[in-house]
Amino acid sequence: MLLDLETTKLVYDEVVTEAGVDVRLHSTLVDAERDAPAGSTRILVNGRAARVVGADAFVDASGRRPVLLAARRAAAGGPVDDRQTSTLVCRFGGLAHDADLSQEGIRAAVAAHAAATDRRPARDHGHRGAACR
Protein backbone atom coordinates (compact mmCIF):
# COMPACT_ATOMS: atom_id res chain seq x y z
CA MET A 1 0.00 0.00 0.00
CA LEU A 2 1.40 3.41 -0.94
CA LEU A 3 0.79 6.41 1.29
CA ASP A 4 -0.22 9.76 -0.13
CA LEU A 5 1.93 12.53 1.38
CA GLU A 6 -0.75 15.25 1.48
CA THR A 7 -3.47 12.96 2.84
CA THR A 8 -1.08 11.69 5.51
CA LYS A 9 -0.30 15.25 6.63
CA LEU A 10 -4.01 16.14 6.79
CA VAL A 11 -4.80 13.05 8.87
CA TYR A 12 -1.92 13.81 11.26
CA ASP A 13 -3.15 17.39 11.62
CA GLU A 14 -6.62 16.12 12.51
CA VAL A 15 -5.29 13.57 15.00
CA VAL A 16 -3.12 16.06 16.91
CA THR A 17 -5.87 18.70 16.89
CA GLU A 18 -8.43 16.24 18.27
CA ALA A 19 -5.92 15.15 20.94
CA GLY A 20 -5.56 18.75 22.11
CA VAL A 21 -1.89 19.05 21.15
CA ASP A 22 -0.61 22.63 21.01
CA VAL A 23 1.46 22.60 17.81
CA ARG A 24 4.18 25.25 17.41
CA LEU A 25 5.48 25.36 13.86
CA HIS A 26 8.30 27.66 12.74
CA SER A 27 9.47 28.19 16.31
CA THR A 28 13.02 28.28 17.58
CA LEU A 29 13.90 26.78 20.93
CA VAL A 30 15.81 29.33 23.01
CA ASP A 31 16.16 27.47 26.31
CA ALA A 32 14.65 24.69 28.41
CA GLU A 33 14.67 23.76 32.05
CA ARG A 34 13.41 20.66 33.80
CA ASP A 35 11.81 20.55 37.22
CA ALA A 36 13.42 17.36 38.54
CA PRO A 37 10.91 16.50 41.31
CA ALA A 38 7.84 17.15 39.16
CA GLY A 39 9.38 15.86 35.94
CA SER A 40 7.86 18.70 33.95
CA THR A 41 9.79 20.86 31.52
CA ARG A 42 9.45 24.51 30.59
CA ILE A 43 10.76 25.74 27.28
CA LEU A 44 11.32 29.22 25.91
CA VAL A 45 10.48 29.40 22.21
CA ASN A 46 10.79 32.27 19.79
CA GLY A 47 8.30 32.23 16.95
CA ARG A 48 5.99 35.10 16.17
CA ALA A 49 6.62 36.12 19.79
CA ALA A 50 8.87 34.82 22.57
CA ARG A 51 6.90 32.61 24.89
CA VAL A 52 7.47 30.24 27.82
CA VAL A 53 5.62 26.95 27.46
CA GLY A 54 5.33 24.36 30.24
CA ALA A 55 4.19 20.77 29.87
CA ASP A 56 4.74 17.25 31.13
CA ALA A 57 5.73 16.13 27.63
CA PHE A 58 7.04 17.64 24.41
CA VAL A 59 7.41 16.17 20.95
CA ASP A 60 10.43 17.51 19.10
CA ALA A 61 9.94 16.77 15.42
CA SER A 62 13.11 18.53 14.29
CA GLY A 63 15.25 15.39 14.41
CA ARG A 64 18.02 17.30 16.22
CA ARG A 65 16.86 16.87 19.86
CA PRO A 66 17.13 20.56 20.92
CA VAL A 67 14.56 20.18 23.71
CA LEU A 68 16.38 17.21 25.21
CA LEU A 69 19.78 18.86 24.88
CA ALA A 70 18.62 22.19 26.32
CA ALA A 71 16.95 20.43 29.26
CA ARG A 72 20.12 18.34 29.70
CA ARG A 73 18.29 15.06 29.22
CA ALA A 74 19.45 11.93 27.45
CA ALA A 75 17.49 10.82 24.43
CA ALA A 76 15.11 7.93 25.01
CA GLY A 77 15.16 5.09 22.58
CA GLY A 78 16.26 1.56 22.01
CA PRO A 79 18.87 0.12 19.69
CA VAL A 80 18.98 1.61 16.19
CA ASP A 81 17.85 -1.66 14.60
CA ASP A 82 14.64 -1.60 16.65
CA ARG A 83 13.64 1.96 15.71
CA GLN A 84 11.33 3.05 12.93
CA THR A 85 13.06 4.51 9.93
CA SER A 86 13.07 8.31 10.16
CA THR A 87 10.47 8.82 7.48
CA LEU A 88 6.97 7.57 6.94
CA VAL A 89 6.30 8.94 3.50
CA CYS A 90 9.09 9.43 1.02
CA ARG A 91 9.37 10.09 -2.69
CA PHE A 92 11.62 8.43 -5.21
CA GLY A 93 12.25 9.85 -8.67
CA GLY A 94 13.81 8.51 -11.82
CA LEU A 95 12.64 4.94 -11.27
CA ALA A 96 12.08 2.58 -14.13
CA HIS A 97 8.44 1.72 -14.69
CA ASP A 98 9.15 -1.91 -13.85
CA ALA A 99 11.39 -1.21 -10.80
CA ASP A 100 11.14 -3.77 -7.99
CA LEU A 101 9.57 -1.85 -5.09
CA SER A 102 9.14 -4.92 -2.89
CA GLN A 103 10.90 -4.97 0.47
CA GLU A 104 13.53 -7.31 -0.99
CA GLY A 105 13.99 -5.10 -4.05
CA ILE A 106 14.48 -1.97 -1.97
CA ARG A 107 16.94 -3.76 0.34
CA ALA A 108 18.89 -4.96 -2.71
CA ALA A 109 19.00 -1.39 -4.09
CA VAL A 110 20.25 -0.06 -0.74
CA ALA A 111 22.94 -2.78 -0.65
CA ALA A 112 24.03 -1.95 -4.21
CA HIS A 113 24.24 1.76 -3.37
CA ALA A 114 26.23 1.01 -0.21
CA ALA A 115 28.68 -1.16 -2.15
CA ALA A 116 29.11 1.47 -4.87
CA THR A 117 29.56 4.43 -2.51
CA ASP A 118 30.97 2.77 0.62
CA ARG A 119 28.24 4.59 2.58
CA ARG A 120 26.43 2.13 4.79
CA PRO A 121 23.11 3.18 6.36
CA ALA A 122 22.31 2.07 9.91
CA ARG A 123 19.66 -0.23 8.41
CA ASP A 124 18.05 -0.96 5.08
CA HIS A 125 14.49 -1.40 6.30
CA GLY A 126 11.76 0.10 8.45
CA HIS A 127 10.67 -1.23 11.82
CA ARG A 128 11.07 -4.97 12.32
CA GLY A 129 8.00 -6.72 11.03
CA ALA A 130 7.11 -3.80 8.76
CA ALA A 131 6.62 -4.72 5.16
CA CYS A 132 6.72 -2.64 2.02
CA ARG A 133 3.65 -3.28 -0.10
N, C-alpha and C positions, 0 to 999 in steps of 0.2 A: 504494500500500500504506500503510495507517495503522499506526502503532506504538502499542502498548499501554504506557502509562506504567509500570505496576507490573511487567510482564514485562521491560521494558527495564531497570529498576533491578535486578531479580533477576539478569539475565544479566550486567550490569556488575559486580555484586558477585561473581559466580562467576569472571569473567575476572580481576579484580584479585586475588582470593584465590589462584587457581591460579598467577598470575604472581609470587606472593610479595610483593605490595605491602603495606606496613605503613600501613594507613589510619587517620588520626587525625581523627575527626569531633568537632565541638563543641570545638575547640581554638582558642586565641587565640595568635597569633604575638606573642612579646615582643621578640625580637631575632634577628638573623642575622648571620653573618660568613662571608666567603668566603676560602678559602686559595688565593691567586692561583696559586702554582706547581702545586699539585695539582689545582686546579679544583673541589675539593669545597666543600661548604657545610655549616655547622652552624647549626641553628636552635634557639632556646629557645622552647618552647611551653608554655602553661598550659592544662591541661584539667582532668582529675580530680586531676592533680598536675603541678607544674612539671617539665620534663624537657628535656634537651639531646638533639637528634637529629642525627646526621651522615649524609650520603649524597652520592653523586655527582650525584643528580638529585632534584628535588622536583616534584610537580604541585600547583599552587595552584588549586583549583577555586572560589575565592571570587569571582573576576572583578575583584578590586581590586588584584592584584599585590603583596600585602604582603611576600612572600618576596623578590621581586626588588627592591623598594624598600628593604627593610631591609638586604639584602646589597649595596646600591648598584650594581645591575646594570640595564642597559637591557632592556626587554622584547624578546623575539625575535618576529618575525612579519613577514609581507610586507604589501603594500598591502591596505587594508580590503576592496577589491573581490574580492580573492583568498582571503579568509578565510571559514571556515564561519560561518554565522549562529550566534549565541550560544545557541541552544537546539536540542535534537534533538527533543524531544517537547514539544508545547505543546497547550493546550486553548483552544477558542473556544466561547463561549456565545452564545445569542440569534441563531443563524443560521437563516435560512429553510430549510425542508426541501429546497428545490430550489436552494440556493445553489451557485454555481460555485466549486468547490474545486480547479479545475485550476490549474496554475502561472500561466497567463495571467489567470485569474479573480482569484487572490490578488494578483497584481501590479496589476491594475486597481483592486482594493479599496484597496491601499496608496496608489496614486496619487490616488484620490478622497479618501482621508483626508488626505493631505498637502496637497492643494489646499484642502480645507475648513478645515484647522487651521493651515496654513503651517508645519507641522512635518515636515521632510523627513528620513527615515531615511538612514543611510549607504548602504543598498542595500535592494532590495525582493525579494530572492531569497536562496537558500542558496548553497552553493559552486557555482562555475561548473560546468556540466555536470550538476548535480543536478536532478532533476525531481520535482515533486510528483505523486503518483499517487493 
